[in-house]
Amino acid sequence: MRAVRSRLARLRRRTTSDGGFSLIEVLVAMTLLSVVLLGAERAVTDTMEASLLAKEHSIATGLVTQAMAEAVALPFQDLEEGLNQNADCPALGGGNCLSHDPYLSYDGTAYQLTLNGVVQPSAGSTVPVSNTKASEAPIVPEVTTVSQGVTYTVSAYPTVNSDQPKLVTVVVIVTWRSPSGNARVVGEDAIGQP
């Protein structure tokens, strides 16, 4: 009987000493788990941000397409006449469109569309401003805003080049503020006189 008791005592000692984790082992395991969970959280956050930006970019591309379709539907003569120099732009604070438009520059004789300091779509292009219509989407006013969860600014410009008569190139710029900063989509299409 004494032998049985001694085996039981040894067995109890083994189970009590091997039955749990030390405080250091628990801390190491928690630290590793925290590192893994933080990495997974960052991956999920990055994926969500990329998905949101892709959605916003898709909406902006759709707005470019819509503005292009509206421009193509206009009479060609109206595109040749371009913007209305007397139109006001509520999207730019309600003042005169031409004087408040950040993409237009006036060189003393003609208006030019500039993106990052470069004349668009080519160096000799100008933006005509002899349209007298009070409202003619998307070129009068040339800047509007559209809200689809995010506020998008849609700007449309007919441009002409003296080297290519009877051809109007419409440039549409859609800008918005995204979580990663300001974003922009630009589209252009050449429309010939029918």
N, C-alpha and C positions, 0 to 999 in steps of 0.2 A: 504494500500500500504506500509505503514511503516512496518507492520508485515512481509510482503513478503521480503522487503529489509533486515530486520534483520535476517530472516532465510537464505537468500542467503549469507550474510556476515559470519554467523556461518558455513555454509557449505563450503565456500571458506577457512576459517581458518582451518577447519578440513582437507580438502584435501591438503592444502599446508603443514601442519605440519605432515601429515601421508604419503605424496607422495614420500618420498625419504629415503635413508639410511644415517645414520650419518657416519662420517669419521672413527670412531672406528669400526662400524659394517662392513664397507668395508675392513678395514685392517684385522680384524679377519677372514672374509670370504676368503680373498686372502691368508692368512697364512695357513688356513686349506686346501685350494685348492693346495697350493704349497707342503704341506706335502703329500697329496694324490698322486699328480703327480710325486713327487720324488720317492715315494714307488713303483709306477707303472713302472717308468723308471728302477729302480733297478731290479724289477722282470723280465722285458723284457731283460735287459742286462744279468742277470744270466741264463735265458732260452737260449739266443743266445750262450753264452759261453758253456753251457752244450751240446747244439746241435753240436757245432763245435768240442768239445772234443769227442763226440760220433762218429762223422763222421771220425775224425782222427784215433780213435781207430778201427773203422771198416776197414779203409784202411790198417792199420798196421796188423790187423788180416788176411786180404787178402794176404798181403805180406808174412806173416808166412806160410800160406797155400801154396802159390806159391813156396816158397823156399823148403818146405817139398816135394811137388810134383816133383820138379826138382831133389831133392836128391834121392827120391824113384826110379826115372827113370835112375839113374846112375847104372853102373855095380856094383855089391856087392863088388867085389875086390877093386874097386876104393874107395868105402866108407871105407873099411878096411885099405887102405893105407893112408887115411885121407887127410891132408893138404900138400901143397907143401912148404917146408921150404925155398925155394929160390924165391918164388913169391913176387911181389911187390903189394902194395895196394894203388891205387890212392885215395881211400876213406879215407885213413889214412895219407895222405900227400905224398904219393908216395914211402915211404920207405918200408923196408921188413915187410911183414904182421905179422910174428910171433913176431918180436921184438917190434912192435908198437901197437899190439892188446891189448886193455885195459882189455879184458876178459881172456887172456891167461897168465898163470904163469908157469915158468920153475923151477922145484925143483932140478935140477942138473942131472936128469936122464930122465925125461919125462915132456911133457906139460900137464897142467891141465886147464880145463875150470872152472873159478870161477865167481860166482855172489854174490856180497855182502860178499865176503870172504869165501863162501862155495863152495866146489868142486861140480860141476854138471856133470851128474845127480845124482851120488853117490860118496862116499868117495874114492873108488878104481878106479874111471874112469880116463882114460888118453885120450889125443887127439893124434892120430897117425900123423906123419909128413913125411911119405915116398912116397907120391904121386909125380910123376915126370911130370905130365901133365902141360902144360903152361897155360891152361885155361880150367876150368871145373866147370861151375856154378852148384850149388851155393858154392862149397867148395874151388875152386881155381879161384880167390882170395876169401878168406872166408868173407871179408867185402866189401860191395858195397853200393852205395847210389842210391836212387830212389826219383825223385821229382814229386810230385803230388799236387802242390799248397804248400805243406810243404815238406821239405827234410827229408826223412826217411833213417836211416842207417840200413842195413840188414846184419846180421852176422850169418853164419851157420857153425856148428861144428859137425863133426862125432866123437863120443866118443866110446871107447871100455873099457871093464872091463874083466880082466883075469878070473874072476869067471863065466863069461857068454860068452864062445867062440862062434863064428859064429853069434854074435848079435852085431849090431851097433846101438847106440842111437844117433839120430841126434837132436841137440838142435839149434833152430833158435831164435835169439834175434833181435827185431826191436825196435829202439829207435828214438825219435824225440823230438823237442822242441815245446811245446804247450804253450798257453797263461798262463797256471797255473804252468809251469815249465817243467822239463824234464819228458818225459813219456816213458814207456817201455812195450812191450808185448813179452812174452816168450812162445815158444811152443816146445814140444819134441815128438819124435816118435821113437819107437824101430823097427828096420828093421832086419829081420832074413835072413840068407843065404837061397836062394831058393833051 
